[in-house]
Amino acid sequence: MSKRNLSDKDLVKVTWRDAYGQHSWTLVEDIEGAPVLPVTVGYLLQETSKYLVIASTYYHKEGETYTADITWLPKGMIKTVEKLYLSKRT
């Protein structure tokens, strides 16, 4: 990963539409279910015309920044994006 500090990135809360699946034999008349609305919170790494990339975990070591828990969210699945602000504790 680059030497960029993720704490300089926007912290966002993204609500998005997830697919729903059922993986067993079911009578057509008994089909139920609906898409769910997960919430992902993390640092906004990238935004393109097609997707957002969010990282939820990072650490610094020897001048480098490493990240994990990266989520690519297609914009067509995104319902809302809220910028979050951290309060400083005293």
Buried (B, 14 or more C-beta within 10 A) or exposed (E): EEEEEBEEBBBBBBEBBEEEEEEEEEEEEEEEEEEEEEEBEBBBBEBEEEBBBBBEEBEEEEEEBEBEEBBEBEEEBBEEBEEEEEEEEE
